[in-house]
């Protein structure tokens, strides 16, 4: 069996999760970076792997899989150490709860804010952005409380809970630094003023071995938070 191929796009939070997991587990992989601007995710070759035209998608020998959480579960079974979903039933339950909360509550509110700002539609989406601010901060407060008790979101060790939550947080902070965000009272920057535990957690993730290889290439020469 050859090296696992990973199809991803720069700035995709879903693909970022998979790249982080691969680095944490020290799994070798062949990078297949797709350029959205060239519509490479809609090419016949890629659509033959994933008819939805979405990233991430992996090809591991003759096995093809998409959807970031499914890929994390696959990686955890294939390379069990370090575990992403806990070493015992209680840890697994806490981790899956945190993953579910990120996907169901934190992520949708964050994307309501970040999407329009990134795509220069903040003006026409102003009401939607403002409506998302309060529920977003409610989720961030819960996250802050969890990280005030433990170094990681759901366990004493890094887990899928952290890998799933980190990219949406990073994208949200990047959106908050954009000029289009200045008209809204997002109150996210500087992060450590209101959410010091989240800020410390963020730095722990950014210090992980291999992190730099996962960083979105098109962000490298642009200002960041």
N, C-alpha and C positions, 0 to 999 in steps of 0.2 A: 504494500500500500504506500502511495506517495505522500508528500506533505499536504496537509490540509490547506485548502484554498479558502480565503476569506474575502468575500465581495462586500465592499463598504463604500461609504461616501463621506467626504470631509464635512464635519459639523453635524452629522447625524447622531443624535444622542443614543439611538438604539444600536447603531454599529459600534459606537464608542464603548458601550457596555461589553460587547464581545471582545474587542481589542484589549480592554483592561483585564478581563478574565483570562485571556490567553497569556498575557504578560505575568499575571499573578501565578498562574499554574506553570509558567515556563514551557508552554507548548509551542513548538516551532510551527510556523505557518507561512504560506505564500500570500503576500498582499495583492489583492486585486482591487485597486482604487478606481472607482467609477466617477467620471465627471458628469455631474447632473447638467451642467450648462451645455454639454455636448449630447445630452440625452442618452448616455451610454447605458443607463439603467433601463432603457426601452429598446435596446438592441435585440435582434432575434436571438443572439447567443445567450444573453442574460435571461431573456424571457423564457427560454427553454428550461432554465434552472428554476426561475421563480416567475410564474405567469403574472403575478401582481406587480412585478417591476420594482420591488422594495428591497432595501438593504436593512440589516445584514442578511446575507445568505452564505452558507458554507457548503463546500463540497469536500467530503472526506472519502477518498476512493470513489466508490459508486454510490455513496450515500449523500444526499442533498437535503439541507434543512434550512428553513428560514424562521423568522420571529425570534427576537433577542432572548426572551426568557426561556424558550424551548432550547435554544442553542446553549445557554448557560447550564441547563439541566443535562444536556447531552455531554458537555465538557466535563461536568462534575462526575458523571458515571464513567466516562472514558479515562479521565485522569483524576482519581479521587482526592489526591493531596496537592495542595491544601484544600479542604472541603469548602464549597461555597454555600452549601445548604445545611450546615451543622453536623455535629458528630453524635447527636442523640435526639430523641423525639422532641424534647422541649425546645432545644435550640432550633430545630427545623421549623417548629411551629412559630416561634418568634420571628425567624427570618422570613418565612412566607407571609406572615402578617405584615411585616414592614414592606416587603415587596408589593403586596397587594395595595397597601395604603398609598405608596408612591404612585402606582399606576392609576389608582381610582380617584385620588384626591389632590395630591401635590402636583403631579405632572399636568393634568388638564388645566388647572389654574395658571400654572407657569407658562404653558404654551399659549394661552389666551393673551398673555401679556407679550411674550417674546416674539411670537409669529408676526403680528402686525408691525412691530417695531423693526424687525429685520427686513420685512418686505415693503417698507415705506407705506404702510397703510394705517399708521397710528391715528391719523385724523379721522378717517371714516370708521375706525373701530374704537374710538375713544370711550364710548359708553361701555363696551364689552371689557376693555382694559380696566377701567375704573371698577367695574363690578367684580373683577377677579382679585383685586388687591387685598381686600379684607379676608376672604377665605384662604388666599395664599398665605398670609401672615399667620392665620390660625394653624395651618399645617406646619409652617416653619417654627412656630412656638412649640408644637408637639415634638418636632425633631430636635429642637434645642434642649428640651427637657430630657429626652432620651440620651443625648450626647453629654449631658451634664452628669449622667450616672455611669455611663460606659464609654470607653474610647471609640467604640464602633456602634453602629446603629442598633444592632439586635443581639450582639454577642461580645464576648471579650476579644474575639479575633475578627479580622476583616471577613465579610461574607457577601453573599449576593445582595443583601439589603443595601450595602454601601455602594456596590458596583452599579446597581439599578438606580439609586438616588443621585449619585454624583453627576452624571452628564446633564440631567435637566437643571440641576442647581447651577452648574457652570454656564449653561446657555442662558439661563435667567439673569445671572449677574452680568454677562456680556451684553445682553439686551439693555439692562439698566444703565450701562455706561454709554450707550449711544445717545446722540443728540436728540433723536426723536423721543427719548424717554423723559427728557427734562420737563416736559409739560405736565407730567403725572407725578403725584406724590407717592412714588414706589417705596421710598424709605428702605432701600436695600444696601446702599453703599454709604460709607464703608461697612462691610459685612460685620466686622468684629465689634462695631459700636452697639448694635442691637442683638447680634447673635454670635457671641464670642465662642461658644462651644462648637457651632457649625463652622466658624472660621478656622478653628484649630483642626477639626476633622478634615476640612478641605485641604489644609496644608499637609496632613498626614497622607492623604491620597496622592497629592502632587509629588510627594517624596518617595513613592513606591518605585522600586527598580523597574525599569521599562516604561514608566509613565510617559516619558517624552516621545516614545515611539507611537503612542496612541493619540497624541495631541493633534487636533485638526490642522492639516497643512496650510489651509488658506487663512488661518488665524495667526500664523507665525510672524508675519510682517505687519500685522495690524495691531493697534493698541488693545491691551487687555486689562482686566481689573487686577 
